[in-house]
């Protein structure tokens, strides 16, 4: 990579990062383009070299957030050393940490519910949560860990909606407490209704194991 190419790469990354900060804080419509430029130390000409419009810049932010969601889900679904519910718990804890540490992820979550980007919700980050939860629910059903008659599709829908709701309420109501604790609370309520009696008995004795983290900087 030439020096000019590296400079262009850094400028683009700075624009995406600065835009993510503003979108996460203010939303798409209220985020001033001038503030984004100031935060990135880029000129308007440099921005238009990389992005034809503010919307195109926002879509780059969306894609960057989705890539982080995708990488995390891929790492957790490859875990076979622990049970599916234990892996799902580790995943939702890492998801909470990712919301805390990554402004790109927070911006994606904010943008995807705005009118300009709502048609993209089916390809947004929440779809990665849903697919991951569904895969673990299918594994649990296969291993006899779901209550007889429990539906993995229902498990997935309720958990994904609950996690999204916890995240939104965390922002809207400035709730005290750790997001990971609230995600764990959502998972445990659903498991109480849908996990097998045998799994629940063991969980009552043992609790959650330390399953580690799959975040890149862990």
NUPA-963588 format. One record per residue (C-alpha): residue number from 1; x, y, z; residue in one letter. Coordinates in steps of 0.2 Angstrom, whole numbers, m for minus. Layout:
N
+-----+-------+-------+-------+---------+
| num |    xx |    yy |    zz | residuo |
+-----+-------+-------+-------+---------+
| NUM |     X |     Y |     Z |       A |
...
+-----+-------+-------+-------+---------+
REM end
This chain:
218
+-----+-------+-------+-------+---------+
| num |    xx |    yy |    zz | residuo |
+-----+-------+-------+-------+---------+
|   1 |     0 |     0 |     0 |       X |
|   2 |     7 |    17 |    m5 |       X |
|   3 |     8 |    32 |     7 |       X |
|   4 |    m6 |    40 |    m2 |       X |
|   5 |   m17 |    24 |    m1 |       X |
|   6 |   m14 |    23 |    18 |       X |
|   7 |   m18 |    41 |    20 |       X |
|   8 |   m34 |    38 |    11 |       X |
|   9 |   m38 |    23 |    21 |       X |
|  10 |   m35 |    32 |    37 |       X |
|  11 |   m46 |    47 |    32 |       X |
|  12 |   m60 |    35 |    27 |       X |
|  13 |   m59 |    26 |    44 |       X |
|  14 |   m59 |    43 |    53 |       X |
|  15 |   m74 |    49 |    44 |       X |
|  16 |   m84 |    32 |    48 |       X |
|  17 |   m78 |    33 |    67 |       X |
|  18 |   m83 |    51 |    69 |       X |
|  19 |  m100 |    48 |    60 |       X |
|  20 |  m103 |    34 |    71 |       X |
|  21 |  m100 |    44 |    87 |       X |
|  22 |  m113 |    57 |    81 |       X |
|  23 |  m126 |    45 |    75 |       X |
|  24 |  m125 |    35 |    91 |       X |
|  25 |  m127 |    51 |   101 |       X |
|  26 |  m140 |    61 |    90 |       X |
|  27 |  m147 |    49 |    77 |       X |
|  28 |  m146 |    51 |    58 |       X |
|  29 |  m156 |    67 |    55 |       X |
|  30 |  m149 |    77 |    69 |       X |
|  31 |  m131 |    73 |    67 |       X |
|  32 |  m123 |    89 |    58 |       X |
|  33 |  m111 |    85 |    44 |       X |
|  34 |  m100 |    99 |    50 |       X |
|  35 |   m98 |    91 |    67 |       X |
|  36 |   m93 |    74 |    59 |       X |
|  37 |   m80 |    83 |    48 |       X |
|  38 |   m73 |    92 |    63 |       X |
|  39 |   m72 |    76 |    73 |       X |
|  40 |   m63 |    67 |    59 |       X |
|  41 |   m51 |    81 |    54 |       X |
|  42 |   m56 |    79 |    36 |       X |
|  43 |   m62 |    92 |    23 |       X |
|  44 |   m79 |    91 |    15 |       X |
|  45 |   m69 |    87 |    m1 |       X |
|  46 |   m61 |    72 |     7 |       X |
|  47 |   m78 |    66 |    13 |       X |
|  48 |   m85 |    67 |    m4 |       X |
|  49 |   m70 |    58 |   m12 |       X |
|  50 |   m75 |    43 |    m1 |       X |
|  51 |   m94 |    45 |     1 |       X |
|  52 |  m106 |    53 |   m11 |       X |
|  53 |  m118 |    58 |     3 |       X |
|  54 |  m122 |    58 |    21 |       X |
|  55 |  m133 |    43 |    18 |       X |
|  56 |  m119 |    33 |    10 |       X |
|  57 |  m108 |    38 |    25 |       X |
|  58 |  m121 |    31 |    37 |       X |
|  59 |  m122 |    15 |    27 |       X |
|  60 |  m104 |    13 |    29 |       X |
|  61 |  m106 |    15 |    48 |       X |
|  62 |  m120 |     2 |    47 |       X |
|  63 |  m109 |   m10 |    38 |       X |
|  64 |   m95 |    m8 |    50 |       X |
|  65 |  m106 |   m12 |    65 |       X |
|  66 |  m114 |   m27 |    56 |       X |
|  67 |   m96 |   m34 |    53 |       X |
|  68 |   m92 |   m33 |    72 |       X |
|  69 |  m109 |   m42 |    76 |       X |
|  70 |  m105 |   m55 |    63 |       X |
|  71 |   m87 |   m58 |    69 |       X |
|  72 |   m93 |   m61 |    87 |       X |
|  73 |  m108 |   m73 |    82 |       X |
|  74 |   m96 |   m83 |    71 |       X |
|  75 |   m84 |   m85 |    85 |       X |
|  76 |   m97 |   m91 |    98 |       X |
|  77 |  m106 |  m103 |    86 |       X |
|  78 |   m89 |  m112 |    83 |       X |
|  79 |   m88 |  m116 |   102 |       X |
|  80 |   m92 |  m134 |   105 |       X |
|  81 |   m83 |  m136 |   122 |       X |
|  82 |   m98 |  m130 |   132 |       X |
|  83 |  m117 |  m133 |   131 |       X |
|  84 |  m128 |  m123 |   120 |       X |
|  85 |  m136 |  m113 |   134 |       X |
|  86 |  m119 |  m109 |   142 |       X |
|  87 |  m112 |  m103 |   125 |       X |
|  88 |  m128 |   m93 |   123 |       X |
|  89 |  m125 |   m85 |   140 |       X |
|  90 |  m107 |   m81 |   135 |       X |
|  91 |  m113 |   m74 |   119 |       X |
|  92 |  m125 |   m62 |   126 |       X |
|  93 |  m112 |   m56 |   139 |       X |
|  94 |  m100 |   m52 |   125 |       X |
|  95 |  m114 |   m43 |   116 |       X |
|  96 |  m117 |   m32 |   130 |       X |
|  97 |   m98 |   m28 |   131 |       X |
|  98 |   m98 |   m25 |   113 |       X |
|  99 |  m112 |   m12 |   115 |       X |
| 100 |  m101 |    m4 |   128 |       X |
| 101 |   m85 |    m4 |   119 |       X |
| 102 |   m89 |    m1 |   101 |       X |
| 103 |   m97 |    16 |    95 |       X |
| 104 |   m99 |     7 |    78 |       X |
| 105 |  m111 |    m6 |    86 |       X |
| 106 |  m120 |     7 |    96 |       X |
| 107 |  m123 |    18 |    80 |       X |
| 108 |  m129 |     3 |    70 |       X |
| 109 |  m142 |    m1 |    83 |       X |
| 110 |  m148 |    18 |    83 |       X |
| 111 |  m148 |    20 |    64 |       X |
| 112 |  m157 |     4 |    60 |       X |
| 113 |  m173 |    10 |    68 |       X |
| 114 |  m173 |    27 |    59 |       X |
| 115 |  m185 |    29 |    44 |       X |
| 116 |  m171 |    31 |    32 |       X |
| 117 |  m164 |    14 |    36 |       X |
| 118 |  m179 |     4 |    43 |       X |
| 119 |  m180 |    m6 |    26 |       X |
| 120 |  m163 |   m13 |    31 |       X |
| 121 |  m168 |   m20 |    48 |       X |
| 122 |  m169 |   m37 |    40 |       X |
| 123 |  m151 |   m37 |    37 |       X |
| 124 |  m146 |   m27 |    53 |       X |
| 125 |  m136 |   m33 |    68 |       X |
| 126 |  m151 |   m40 |    77 |       X |
| 127 |  m153 |   m53 |    64 |       X |
| 128 |  m136 |   m60 |    69 |       X |
| 129 |  m142 |   m61 |    87 |       X |
| 130 |  m157 |   m70 |    81 |       X |
| 131 |  m148 |   m83 |    70 |       X |
| 132 |  m136 |   m86 |    84 |       X |
| 133 |  m150 |   m89 |    97 |       X |
| 134 |  m159 |  m100 |    85 |       X |
| 135 |  m143 |  m111 |    82 |       X |
| 136 |  m141 |  m113 |   100 |       X |
| 137 |  m159 |  m117 |   103 |       X |
| 138 |  m158 |  m130 |    89 |       X |
| 139 |  m143 |  m138 |    97 |       X |
| 140 |  m152 |  m138 |   114 |       X |
| 141 |  m167 |  m146 |   107 |       X |
| 142 |  m156 |  m160 |    99 |       X |
| 143 |  m147 |  m162 |   116 |       X |
| 144 |  m164 |  m164 |   125 |       X |
| 145 |  m161 |  m147 |   135 |       X |
| 146 |  m177 |  m139 |   129 |       X |
| 147 |  m193 |  m143 |   138 |       X |
| 148 |  m204 |  m156 |   128 |       X |
| 149 |  m215 |  m145 |   116 |       X |
| 150 |  m204 |  m130 |   117 |       X |
| 151 |  m202 |  m122 |   100 |       X |
| 152 |  m184 |  m115 |    95 |       X |
| 153 |  m192 |  m102 |    84 |       X |
| 154 |  m202 |   m95 |    98 |       X |
| 155 |  m187 |   m96 |   110 |       X |
| 156 |  m177 |   m86 |    97 |       X |
| 157 |  m191 |   m73 |    94 |       X |
| 158 |  m194 |   m69 |   112 |       X |
| 159 |  m175 |   m69 |   117 |       X |
| 160 |  m170 |   m57 |   102 |       X |
| 161 |  m185 |   m45 |   106 |       X |
| 162 |  m180 |   m45 |   125 |       X |
| 163 |  m162 |   m41 |   121 |       X |
| 164 |  m167 |   m27 |   110 |       X |
| 165 |  m179 |   m20 |   122 |       X |
| 166 |  m166 |   m21 |   136 |       X |
| 167 |  m154 |   m11 |   125 |       X |
| 168 |  m167 |     2 |   120 |       X |
| 169 |  m173 |     4 |   138 |       X |
| 170 |  m155 |     6 |   144 |       X |
| 171 |  m153 |    21 |   133 |       X |
| 172 |  m170 |    29 |   135 |       X |
| 173 |  m172 |    27 |   153 |       X |
| 174 |  m154 |    28 |   158 |       X |
| 175 |  m156 |    12 |   169 |       X |
| 176 |  m143 |     9 |   182 |       X |
| 177 |  m134 |    m8 |   182 |       X |
| 178 |  m124 |   m18 |   170 |       X |
| 179 |  m131 |   m22 |   152 |       X |
| 180 |  m124 |   m39 |   154 |       X |
| 181 |  m134 |   m42 |   169 |       X |
| 182 |  m150 |   m37 |   161 |       X |
| 183 |  m146 |   m48 |   146 |       X |
| 184 |  m143 |   m62 |   158 |       X |
| 185 |  m160 |   m58 |   166 |       X |
| 186 |  m169 |   m60 |   150 |       X |
| 187 |  m160 |   m76 |   145 |       X |
| 188 |  m164 |   m84 |   162 |       X |
| 189 |  m183 |   m79 |   162 |       X |
| 190 |  m184 |   m88 |   145 |       X |
| 191 |  m175 |  m103 |   151 |       X |
| 192 |  m186 |  m104 |   166 |       X |
| 193 |  m200 |  m106 |   154 |       X |
| 194 |  m192 |  m117 |   141 |       X |
| 195 |  m177 |  m127 |   147 |       X |
| 196 |  m179 |  m145 |   152 |       X |
| 197 |  m182 |  m148 |   171 |       X |
| 198 |  m165 |  m158 |   171 |       X |
| 199 |  m156 |  m143 |   165 |       X |
| 200 |  m164 |  m131 |   177 |       X |
| 201 |  m161 |  m142 |   192 |       X |
| 202 |  m142 |  m142 |   187 |       X |
| 203 |  m142 |  m124 |   184 |       X |
| 204 |  m150 |  m121 |   201 |       X |
| 205 |  m135 |  m130 |   209 |       X |
| 206 |  m121 |  m124 |   198 |       X |
| 207 |  m126 |  m107 |   190 |       X |
| 208 |  m117 |  m100 |   175 |       X |
| 209 |   m99 |  m106 |   172 |       X |
| 210 |   m85 |   m94 |   167 |       X |
| 211 |   m86 |   m97 |   148 |       X |
| 212 |   m73 |   m84 |   144 |       X |
| 213 |   m75 |   m71 |   130 |       X |
| 214 |   m73 |   m71 |   112 |       X |
| 215 |   m70 |   m53 |   110 |       X |
| 216 |   m54 |   m49 |   100 |       X |
| 217 |   m46 |   m39 |   114 |       X |
| 218 |   m51 |   m52 |   128 |       X |
+-----+-------+-------+-------+---------+
REM end
